[in-house]
Amino acid sequence: MVPDVSFSLEDKSVPNLIPTENLKTAVGIDVGLKEFLTTNTGETVSVPNFYRKSQSNLARKQRKVSRKEVGSNNWRVAQNRIARLHQHIARQREDFHYKTAHKLVKEYELIAVENLNIKGLARNSKLSKSIYDVAWGAFIEKLNAVAVKRGIHVSRGEWPFARTSSQYITKL
């Protein structure tokens, strides 16, 4: 029997959070489907729609797979092409999220984000594909990770956030 071993590491490269009294710049962001995000200052980031743009290419590749004999070598090659396209879409989205998160963290010391029930919103069958395409939850996770590495505050607020974010920020 092999004994369990656990290690605990401290990362000294991660700075401490800036005290709330010393914050100079703050922003509230509201995510959406027409614009990926809108800040309380009026700045917007447009939705890239990576999945929607690749949808016809994906459909064509899936039709090709359906014509192949299941389990054959040609079927495996066609399946691999579909998997690579899905991976390409996911990597595009991830790159967009990281670039947007770094831009926000570089400009502001406090970022207030709307707290969303994404599962509940995605139940709407007409909007679910668009909601999953923008991937708000993944973006907010990446924003938190980038902010922690730079010592920036990220807080979450309740709906209706776009209208009240400036009041929320002044309370902090």
Secondary structure, 3 states (H helix, E strand, C coil): CCCCCCCCCCCCCCCCCCCHHHCCCEEEEEECCCEEEEECCCCEEECCCHHHHHHHHHHHHHHHHHCCCCCCHHHHHHHHHHHHHHHHHHHHHHHHHHHHHHHHHHHCCEEEEECCCHHHHHCCCCCHHHHHHHCHHHHHHHHHHHHHHHCCEEEEECCCHHHHHHHHHHHC
